[in-house]
Amino acid sequence: MKPYYIKAVLLLNYFVFAILLNSVGTVILQVQRNFDISKAAASVLEGFKDLPIAICSFLLASFLPRIGIKKSMLIALLLVSVMCYIMPFADSFWFFKLQFAVVGISFALIKISVFTSIGLITNNDKEHASFMGFLEGFFMVGVLTGNLIFSLFINDDDPMSTAWLKVYWFLGILATLSFIFLFFTKLDEKDTLLNNSGFKDDLKNSTSLFGLRRVLFFLICAFLFVLVEQSFQTWTPTFYKEILKLPASMAVQAGAILAGAFALGRFLSGFISQKIKWIYVVSFCIIAFAISILIILPLTKDIELNAHTNWFNAPIAVYMFPLMGIFLAPIYPGINSVILASVPKYVQSGMSGLIVVFSAIGGTVGSIITGIIFEKFSGQYAFYLSIIPLALLLFFAIALHIQILKLKNK
């Protein structure tokens, strides 16, 4: 089957899970309104999403090629399809915990499978980096689309309305269609297995990755990046609703603008990575994002909005805050691609699993810390603190670059 068709199916799979995974910010906002849940209590939804991702990735990453890359993705799509058809009947907070747990387990299967598949359908490092950028960009298009769709179902006049849950009918149909398209896709998976290896050999190959200094530096980078990224993505709707005093639907739309900025940044990285070394792109983006925090966040303080505020008359800070995502976006696909391209194809499944595990842990830690600081102090203070992990991210990204250079010079 032609590579472009396979790429399209992978993009669709990622699109579906982009909507489901990153609806957590919207759901956190809505469960506070519907079920009188505190910010700290609502923030655990991030953990119900990310911890199953981490655990499932850790347990299955080494063995996924033997289960089957395509089969694993089909299982994931089937699970979320069923869950989406259940969610319109949710009448308690535990439904949302269950939903994100199922989504988390399924996304672990999808992400490891998709990341492993990239090595099978690309021919060199630059093509790998480029498609990774487009893939992550398309993921953010899914996030944007999800936020817009959810905002259409939110009733600003009735905080207790659960009509927004009807959006899951649409998501269930989308997941089912993705399942059907994938079912009829042929994927050559033979390169994901080392010849004559067994489960013990697969596990040994995966655990040997921890002995590589470049892998350790990368895992720290992945953890720090997602810690920052997820705190912004998850808490932007609540920030807009409670700090900027905007309507709930407009707050969710702000999350969509943030996702759009991420999508733009990652699509641009898909082109730029073909011309400029990844370390220059990543370093510039980290520094630019840190500077934008110091410039834009002060503008969000003491803003006074009236009841008739909308996107046509809002203060400049309302527009500028989510646009910071343009700078943050290219970092993740850049570091992911460079580490995957530096290991053999038969251990890329294990490496993908490690990416998912440390990303999930970083996302959970970032969201919970931000939620606690948000509640105890302020939203601005919580976002200012992201300067610390950004500084550490820059340091370890440079350390990773040095290790990659040593590998190439051997």
Residue pairs with C-beta under 8 A, 6 or more apart in sequence:
1 185
1 186
1 187
3 121
5 185
6 117
6 121
6 185
6 187
7 121
7 131
9 178
9 181
9 182
9 185
10 114
10 117
10 118
10 135
11 134
11 135
11 138
12 178
12 181
13 73
13 77
13 110
13 114
13 178
13 182
14 110
14 114
14 135
14 138
14 139
14 142
15 138
15 139
15 141
15 142
15 145
15 178
16 77
16 80
16 142
16 171
16 174
16 175
16 178
17 76
17 80
17 103
17 106
17 107
17 110
17 111
17 139
17 142
18 138
18 139
18 140
18 141
18 142
18 143
18 145
18 146
19 142
19 143
19 145
19 146
19 149
19 171
19 174
20 80
20 84
20 103
20 107
20 146
20 171
20 175
21 49
21 103
21 107
22 142
22 143
22 146
22 147
22 233
22 255
22 259
23 146
23 147
23 150
24 45
24 46
24 49
24 100
24 234
24 367
25 147
25 233
25 234
25 235
25 236
25 237
25 238
25 252
25 255
26 146
26 147
26 150
26 151
26 237
26 252
26 255
27 45
27 96
27 100
28 39
28 42
28 43
28 45
28 46
28 234
28 235
28 237
28 238
29 237
29 238
29 241
29 248
29 251
29 252
30 154
30 164
30 248
31 37
31 42
31 45
31 93
31 96
32 38
32 39
32 42
32 238
33 159
33 160
33 248
34 159
34 160
34 161
34 162
35 92
35 93
37 93
38 375
39 238
39 371
39 374
39 375
40 371
40 372
40 375
42 371
43 234
43 367
43 368
43 370
43 371
43 372
44 97
44 368
45 96
45 97
45 100
46 230
46 234
46 363
46 364
46 367
46 368
47 364
47 367
47 368
48 96
48 97
48 98
48 100
48 101
48 104
49 100
49 101
49 103
49 104
49 363
49 364
50 104
50 360
50 361
50 363
50 364
50 367
51 104
51 360
51 364
52 100
52 101
52 102
52 104
52 105
52 108
53 104
53 105
53 107
53 108
53 111
53 356
53 357
53 359
53 360
54 108
54 356
54 357
54 358
54 360
54 361
54 364
56 104
56 105
56 108
56 109
57 108
57 111
57 112
57 353
57 354
57 356
57 357
57 360
58 353
58 357
60 67
60 72
60 108
60 109
60 112
60 353
61 112
61 206
61 349
61 350
61 352
61 353
61 354
61 356
61 357
62 199
62 202
62 203
62 205
62 206
62 349
62 350
62 353
63 199
63 202
63 203
64 72
64 109
64 112
64 113
64 116
64 349
64 353
65 116
65 189
65 192
65 193
65 202
65 346
65 349
66 193
66 199
66 202
68 189
69 113
69 116
69 117
69 187
69 189
69 192
69 349
70 113
70 182
70 185
70 187
70 189
72 109
72 110
72 112
72 113
73 109
73 110
73 113
73 114
73 182
74 179
74 182
74 183
75 106
75 109
76 105
76 106
76 107
76 109
76 110
76 113
77 106
77 110
77 175
77 176
77 178
77 179
77 182
78 179
79 102
79 105
79 106
80 102
80 103
80 106
80 175
81 172
81 175
81 176
81 179
83 98
83 99
83 102
83 103
84 168
84 169
84 171
84 172
84 175
85 168
85 169
85 172
86 95
86 99
87 95
87 99
87 165
87 168
88 165
88 166
88 168
88 169
89 165
90 96
90 99
90 162
90 165
91 162
104 360
107 356
108 353
108 356
108 360
111 352
111 355
111 356
112 349
112 352
112 353
112 356
114 135
115 336
115 340
115 348
115 351
115 352
115 355
116 192
116 348
116 349
116 352
117 187
118 128
118 131
118 132
118 135
118 340
119 128
119 191
119 340
119 341
119 345
119 348
120 187
120 188
120 189
120 191
120 192
120 345
121 131
122 128
122 131
125 337
125 341
126 273
126 274
128 337
128 340
128 341
129 273
129 274
129 278
129 333
129 334
129 337
129 338
129 341
130 270
130 271
130 273
130 274
131 270
132 270
132 333
132 336
132 337
132 340
133 266
133 267
133 268
133 269
133 270
133 271
133 272
133 273
133 330
133 333
133 334
133 337
134 266
134 267
134 270
135 333
136 266
136 269
136 329
136 332
136 333
136 336
137 262
137 263
137 264
137 265
137 266
137 267
137 269
137 270
137 329
137 333
138 263
139 263
139 266
140 259
140 260
140 262
140 263
140 265
140 266
140 329
141 259
141 260
141 263
143 233
143 255
143 256
143 259
143 262
143 263
144 256
144 257
144 259
144 260
144 263
145 256
146 256
146 259
147 252
147 253
147 255
147 256
147 259
148 253
148 256
149 167
149 170
150 164
150 167
150 252
151 249
151 250
151 252
151 253
151 256
152 167
152 249
153 163
153 164
153 165
153 166
153 167
154 164
154 248
154 249
154 252
155 161
155 163
155 164
156 247
156 248
156 249
159 248
191 345
191 346
192 345
192 346
192 348
192 349
193 346
194 201
194 202
194 205
194 346
197 205
197 346
202 350
205 346
205 347
205 350
206 347
206 349
206 350
206 351
206 353
206 354
207 350
208 347
209 215
209 343
209 347
209 350
209 351
209 354
210 216
212 343
213 403
214 339
214 342
214 400
214 403
214 404
214 407
215 339
215 343
215 351
215 354
217 396
217 399
217 400
217 403
218 335
218 338
218 339
218 400
219 354
219 358
220 392
220 396
221 335
221 393
221 396
221 397
221 400
222 332
222 335
222 336
222 355
222 358
222 359
222 362
223 358
223 359
223 361
223 362
223 365
224 362
224 389
224 390
224 392
224 393
224 396
225 331
225 332
225 335
225 359
225 362
225 393
226 332
226 358
226 359
226 360
226 362
226 363
226 366
227 362
227 363
227 365
227 366
227 369
227 389
228 328
228 366
228 386
228 389
228 390
228 393
229 328
229 332
229 363
229 366
230 362
230 363
230 364
230 366
230 367
231 366
231 367
231 369
231 370
231 382
231 383
231 386
232 258
232 324
232 325
232 328
232 383
232 386
233 255
233 258
233 259
234 366
234 367
234 370
235 367
235 370
235 371
235 374
235 379
235 382
236 251
236 254
236 255
236 258
236 321
236 322
237 248
237 251
237 252
237 254
237 255
238 251
238 374
238 379
239 251
239 321
239 374
239 379
239 383
240 246
240 250
240 251
240 254
240 255
240 318
241 247
241 248
241 251
242 379
243 300
243 378
243 379
243 380
244 251
244 300
244 303
244 305
244 317
244 318
245 303
245 305
246 254
246 305
246 309
246 314
246 318
250 309
250 310
250 311
253 311
254 318
254 321
254 322
255 322
257 319
257 322
257 323
258 321
258 322
258 325
259 325
260 322
260 325
261 322
261 323
261 324
261 325
261 326
261 329
262 325
262 326
262 328
262 329
263 329
264 326
264 329
265 285
265 325
265 326
265 327
265 328
265 329
265 330
266 329
266 330
266 333
268 326
268 330
269 281
269 329
269 330
269 333
269 334
270 333
272 281
272 330
273 281
273 330
273 333
273 334
273 337
278 334
278 335
278 337
278 338
278 401
279 397
279 398
279 401
281 330
281 334
282 330
282 331
282 334
282 335
282 397
283 394
283 397
283 398
285 327
285 328
285 329
285 330
285 331
286 331
286 390
286 393
286 394
286 397
287 394
288 327
289 324
289 327
289 328
289 390
290 387
290 390
290 391
292 324
292 327
293 324
293 383
293 384
293 386
293 387
294 387
296 317
296 320
296 321
296 324
297 321
297 380
297 383
297 384
299 315
299 316
299 317
299 320
300 317
300 321
300 380
301 380
303 315
303 317
303 318
305 314
305 315
331 393
331 397
335 397
335 400
336 355
338 400
338 404
339 351
339 355
339 400
340 348
340 351
340 352
340 355
342 404
342 407
343 351
366 389
369 382
369 385
370 382
370 383
373 381
373 382
373 385
374 382
